[in-house]
């Protein structure tokens, strides 16, 4: 069966392909090959710049066009070679040597991949594509979601709302502040994520530049490797590695993304609950169907879809962050197949952000329901009353309010009658009578 959106095994490449095709330049097989070509070309140029072999500077631009104009046909050529070599990076090397011949560099072919092992290419290409995917696709979308939440927080800073702790009515809050909680949490985790370097390995077969050093003993290969990875590629070279990068920083990024997803998961559950409480209505699209059986339904499907995708992403991030830093002795191959899947949880994460953004855009504040809930729960001002009475040294104020509020129905009249019966000054009574569920919202920020 020929591969297309309807026959794809993964829903990321099937059902959700159009929503996620922006990730193809980073996580497809084509993308990985292209990034490998990029690293090999830049390494070839860097070797020449260090005087290892002569190369006219006018050839730098044509060489870079090899990866800048890299096509699907080029990638297929490399895949066809891989069928013969049974080695993906070696196939890239042979492709580049053919390209160099066309540039009149047949006498410098053996400087391609000089002294390197496959992981010098993989452990620079993969963090490079990972960095680009985060900075160009994921983080901008996360920033847009954050901006939407901030706008809602600002818009609803004057909307008092009944709070619930343990599912029970509690001291009132402000709706905008509750959204600001998520804004603050996300800001904090994004900041931590941005502080983790995009780490890379570059140092030969077992990380010691053995081949480089034996060929050019007097050359400072460590300094060369640091310059190439840090300055040319824009990554951060780890100084002590085995054949592979140790993936601790990559694992930290997975954990950071998992925490961001956990916050978003919490957000989705809260908004879902607010919708079920009728605090929010949802905008209706004329031709959309909420239920195949119940015509009246407008389901919070965007937040439910986001919740599902966030869960899948976090399960994968958990495996990636715990597995990748573990490798037998100087290297085993288990990291190779796992690394090919790093785009999958990011795909589910990005999909969830798009669902959340869509869901947020549908929300309509139902002030009437929010106000009705406050009016129906006058018992929540008991905390305020007993606290003021404590200030006034009133005897056992907590017990007095407990007896009142755990009895029958509590409403504005019940509270007012209780206050009028207190043996306190008229000023204190006036202070207590001014308290209502709508204004007992405290301060914050």
C-alpha positions in Angstrom: 0.0 0.0 0.0 1.5 3.3 -1.1 2.3 5.7 1.7 0.0 8.7 1.8 -1.8 10.5 4.6 -4.6 7.9 4.5 -2.3 5.0 4.7 0.3 6.3 7.2 0.7 4.2 10.3 1.4 7.1 12.6 -1.5 9.7 13.0 1.2 12.4 13.1 1.9 11.6 9.4 -1.7 10.7 8.7 -4.6 12.4 10.3 -2.5 15.3 11.6 -0.1 15.7 8.7 -1.3 19.1 7.6 -1.1 20.5 11.2 2.4 19.2 11.7 4.1 19.4 8.3 6.2 22.3 9.5 8.2 19.7 11.5 9.1 17.7 8.4 12.2 19.9 7.7 13.6 18.8 11.1 12.5 15.3 11.8 11.9 13.5 8.5 14.5 11.1 7.1 15.2 13.7 4.5 15.8 16.3 7.2 18.3 14.1 9.1 20.2 13.4 5.9 20.3 17.1 5.0 21.6 18.0 8.5 24.3 15.3 8.2 25.3 16.8 4.9 25.5 20.3 6.4 27.8 19.1 9.2 30.1 17.3 6.8 30.3 20.3 4.4 31.0 22.7 7.3 33.6 20.3 8.7 35.3 20.1 5.3 35.5 23.9 5.1 36.7 24.2 8.7 39.5 21.8 8.1 40.7 23.9 5.2 40.4 27.1 7.2 42.8 25.6 9.8 45.4 24.9 7.1 45.0 21.2 7.0 44.6 21.3 3.2 44.3 24.1 0.6 40.8 25.3 -0.5 40.1 28.5 -2.3 37.6 30.6 -0.4 35.5 31.1 -3.6 34.5 27.4 -3.2 32.9 27.9 0.2 29.6 29.2 -1.3 29.3 26.4 -3.9 30.0 23.9 -1.2 27.4 25.3 1.1 24.9 25.2 -1.7 25.1 21.4 -1.5 23.1 21.5 1.7 21.3 24.7 1.1 19.8 23.4 -2.1 19.6 19.8 -0.9 16.6 18.1 -2.6 14.5 15.0 -2.1 16.3 13.5 -5.1 19.6 14.0 -3.4 18.3 12.3 -0.3 17.0 9.4 -2.4 20.5 9.1 -4.0 22.0 8.7 -0.5 19.3 6.2 0.5 20.0 4.1 -2.6 23.7 4.1 -1.7 22.8 3.1 1.8 21.2 -0.1 0.4 24.6 -1.1 -0.8 26.8 0.2 2.2 24.2 -0.7 4.9 25.6 2.4 6.6 23.7 5.7 6.5 26.6 8.1 7.3 29.0 6.4 4.9 26.4 6.9 2.2 26.4 10.6 3.0 30.2 10.6 2.7 30.1 9.0 -0.8 27.5 11.5 -1.9 29.7 14.4 -0.9 32.7 12.9 -2.6 30.7 12.8 -5.8 29.6 16.4 -5.3 33.3 17.5 -4.8 34.2 15.9 -8.0 31.8 18.1 -9.8 33.4 21.1 -8.2 36.9 20.1 -9.4 38.0 18.8 -6.0 38.7 15.2 -6.9 42.2 15.5 -5.3 40.7 16.4 -1.9 38.0 13.7 -1.5 39.7 12.0 1.4 39.3 15.1 3.6 35.6 14.4 3.7 34.8 12.8 7.0 38.5 12.9 7.9 39.2 11.3 11.3 35.6 11.1 12.2 33.2 8.4 13.4 29.5 8.4 12.5 28.5 9.8 15.9 30.6 12.9 15.3 28.1 13.6 12.5 24.9 12.3 14.3 25.7 13.9 17.6 26.0 17.3 15.9 23.3 17.0 13.2 20.7 15.8 15.6 21.1 18.5 18.3 21.3 21.0 15.5 18.0 19.9 14.0 16.5 19.6 17.5 17.6 23.2 18.3 16.1 24.5 15.0 12.8 22.7 15.6 12.4 24.1 19.1 13.4 27.6 18.2 11.6 27.9 14.8 8.5 25.7 15.4 7.7 24.8 19.0 8.8 27.8 21.1 7.0 30.4 18.8 3.8 28.4 19.2 4.2 28.1 22.9 4.9 31.9 23.1 1.6 32.5 21.2 -0.3 30.3 23.6 1.3 32.1 26.5 0.3 35.4 25.0 -3.3 34.3 24.7 -3.3 33.2 28.3 -1.8 36.5 29.4 -4.5 38.4 27.5 -7.2 36.4 29.2 -5.6 37.0 32.6 -5.5 40.7 31.9 -9.1 40.8 30.6 -10.6 39.0 33.5 -8.7 40.7 36.4 -12.0 42.3 37.5 -14.1 39.1 37.4 -14.6 37.6 41.0 -15.2 33.9 41.0 -16.0 31.2 43.6 -12.9 29.2 44.2 -13.0 25.4 45.0 -10.5 23.5 47.1 -11.1 19.7 47.3 -14.0 20.4 45.0 -15.8 22.4 47.6 -16.6 26.1 47.7 -13.7 28.1 49.1 -12.5 31.7 49.5 -13.4 33.6 46.3 -10.7 34.5 43.8 -10.3 36.4 40.6 -10.7 34.5 37.3 -7.9 36.5 35.7 -5.5 35.6 38.6 -6.3 31.9 38.1 -5.1 32.2 34.5 -2.1 34.3 35.6 -1.1 31.2 37.7 -0.5 29.3 34.5 1.2 32.2 32.8 3.7 32.4 35.7 4.3 28.6 35.8 4.9 28.5 32.1 7.2 31.5 32.1 9.3 29.8 34.8 9.7 26.5 33.0 10.4 28.1 29.6 13.2 30.1 31.3 14.7 26.9 32.7 14.4 25.2 29.4 16.2 28.0 27.6 19.1 27.7 30.0 19.9 24.1 29.0 22.6 24.1 26.3 22.3 22.2 23.0 25.1 19.8 23.7 27.1 17.9 21.0 29.8 15.3 20.8 32.7 15.8 18.4 36.0 13.9 19.0 36.5 10.8 16.9 35.9 7.1 17.6 36.0 7.2 21.4 36.0 11.0 22.0 39.8 11.5 22.2 40.6 12.7 18.6 42.8 9.6 18.3 42.9 9.6 14.5 43.3 13.4 14.2 46.1 13.4 16.7 48.1 10.6 15.2 47.9 12.3 11.7 48.7 15.8 12.9 50.4 15.5 16.3 51.2 19.2 16.7 47.6 20.4 16.1 45.3 21.5 18.9 42.4 19.4 18.0 40.4 20.1 21.1 40.5 23.8 20.4 39.5 23.0 16.8 36.6 20.9 17.9 35.4 23.5 20.3 35.5 26.2 17.7 33.8 24.1 15.1 31.0 22.9 17.3 30.5 26.1 19.4 31.2 28.8 16.9 30.5 27.3 13.5 27.5 25.1 14.3 26.2 27.1 17.3 26.0 24.2 19.7 28.0 23.4 22.8 30.8 20.7 22.6 31.1 18.4 25.6 34.7 18.0 26.5 34.8 14.5 27.8 32.7 11.9 25.9 32.7 8.3 24.8 31.9 7.6 21.2 28.6 9.3 21.8 27.3 12.4 23.5 26.1 11.6 27.0 22.7 13.1 26.4 22.3 14.6 29.9 21.4 18.0 28.6 19.1 16.5 26.0 17.5 14.6 28.8 17.1 17.8 30.8 15.3 19.4 27.8 13.0 16.4 27.6 12.2 16.8 31.3 11.7 20.5 30.8 9.3 20.0 28.0 7.5 17.3 30.1 7.0 19.9 32.9 5.6 22.4 30.4 3.2 19.8 29.1 2.2 18.9 32.7 1.3 22.6 33.3 -0.7 22.7 30.1 -2.4 19.4 31.1 -3.4 21.1 34.3 -4.7 24.0 32.4 -6.8 21.8 30.1 -8.4 20.0 33.0 -9.3 23.2 34.7 -10.8 24.8 31.6 -12.7 21.6 30.9 -14.1 21.8 34.5 -15.0 25.5 34.1 -16.9 24.7 30.9 -18.7 21.8 32.6 -19.7 24.3 35.4 -21.0 26.6 32.7 -18.5 29.4 33.6 -17.6 29.4 29.9 -19.8 28.9 26.9 -18.2 28.0 23.6 -18.5 29.6 20.2 -20.5 27.5 17.8 -19.6 26.8 14.2 -22.7 26.2 12.1 -21.7 23.0 10.4 -19.8 21.3 13.3 -21.4 18.4 15.1 -20.8 17.8 18.9 -22.4 14.4 19.1 -23.7 11.9 16.7 -26.7 11.2 19.0 -27.3 14.5 21.0 -27.8 17.5 18.7 -27.6 20.0 21.6 -24.0 19.2 22.6 -21.0 21.5 22.2 -18.1 19.4 23.6 -14.8 20.8 24.8 -13.0 18.6 22.4 -10.0 20.9 21.8 -9.0 20.6 25.5 -9.7 16.9 25.5 -7.6 16.4 22.3 -4.8 18.5 23.9 -5.0 16.4 27.1 -4.6 13.2 25.1 -1.7 14.4 23.1 0.1 15.9 26.1 -0.1 12.5 27.8 1.4 10.7 24.8 4.2 13.2 24.6 5.1 13.0 28.2 5.2 9.2 28.2 7.7 9.4 25.3 9.7 12.2 26.9 10.0 10.1 30.1 11.4 7.2 28.1 13.8 9.4 26.2 15.2 11.3 29.2 15.7 8.1 31.2 17.1 5.9 28.4 19.4 8.1 26.3 21.9 8.9 29.1 22.6 5.2 29.6 25.0 3.4 27.2 27.2 0.4 27.8 30.9 1.3 28.2 32.1 3.5 25.3 28.9 2.9 23.2 26.1 0.6 22.3 23.6 1.2 19.5 20.4 1.6 21.5 20.6 5.4 21.3 20.5 5.4 17.5 17.0 4.1 17.0 15.7 6.1 20.0 17.1 9.4 18.7 15.1 8.9 15.5 11.9 9.3 17.5 12.6 12.6 19.2 10.3 14.4 16.8 7.4 12.3 17.8 6.7 13.7 21.3 7.5 17.2 20.0 4.8 16.6 17.3 2.3 15.6 19.9 3.3 18.6 22.0 2.9 21.0 19.1 -0.4 19.4 18.2 -1.7 20.0 21.8 -0.6 23.7 21.6 -2.7 24.1 18.4 -5.7 22.4 20.1 -5.4 24.6 23.2 -5.1 27.8 21.1 -8.2 26.7 19.1 -10.1 26.0 22.3 -9.1 29.2 24.0 -10.4 31.1 21.0 -13.9 29.5 21.5 -14.3 30.5 25.1 -17.1 32.9 26.0 -17.3 34.2 29.6 -20.6 33.4 31.3 -20.7 36.2 33.9 -24.3 35.3 35.0 -23.3 31.8 36.1 -20.2 33.0 37.8 -22.1 35.6 39.8 -24.9 33.2 40.6 -22.4 30.7 42.1 -21.0 33.5 44.3 -24.4 34.5 45.5 -25.3 30.9 46.3 -22.3 30.5 48.5 -22.4 33.1 51.2 -20.8 30.6 53.6 -17.4 31.4 52.1 -17.3 34.8 53.8 -17.2 32.9 57.2 -13.4 32.9 57.0 -13.4 36.7 56.6 -15.8 37.3 59.5 -14.1 35.0 61.9 -10.7 36.5 61.1 -11.9 40.0 61.8 -13.5 38.8 65.0 -10.1 37.3 66.0 -8.6 40.7 65.5 -11.2 42.1 67.9 -10.5 39.4 70.5 -14.0 38.0 70.1 -14.3 34.7 72.0 -14.1 31.6 69.9 -15.0 33.2 66.6 -14.1 30.1 64.5 -16.4 27.9 66.5 -19.2 30.4 66.3 -18.9 30.5 62.5 -18.6 26.8 62.2 -21.8 26.3 64.1 -23.5 28.8 61.8 -22.2 27.6 58.4 -22.6 23.9 59.1 -26.3 24.2 59.8 -29.0 25.0 57.4 -29.0 27.2 54.3 -26.6 30.2 54.4 -27.4 33.3 52.4 -26.9 37.0 52.6 -29.8 37.4 55.1 -28.4 34.6 57.3 -25.0 36.2 57.4 -26.4 39.7 58.1 -28.6 38.5 60.9 -25.6 36.7 62.5 -23.5 39.9 62.3 -26.2 42.1 63.8 -26.3 39.7 66.7 -22.6 40.0 67.5 -21.5 41.9 70.6 -19.1 44.1 68.7 -19.0 47.9 67.9 -21.2 49.3 65.2 -18.0 50.1 63.2 -17.0 46.5 63.3 -20.5 45.4 62.3 -20.4 47.9 59.4 -17.0 46.5 58.3 -18.4 42.9 58.4 -21.6 43.8 56.6 -19.6 45.2 53.8 -18.0 41.8 53.1 -19.6 39.7 50.3 -18.5 36.8 48.2 -18.0 39.1 45.3 -15.6 41.4 47.1 -13.8 39.0 49.4 -11.1 38.2 46.8 -7.9 39.3 48.5 -4.8 40.7 46.8 -2.1 39.2 44.8 0.8 40.0 42.5 
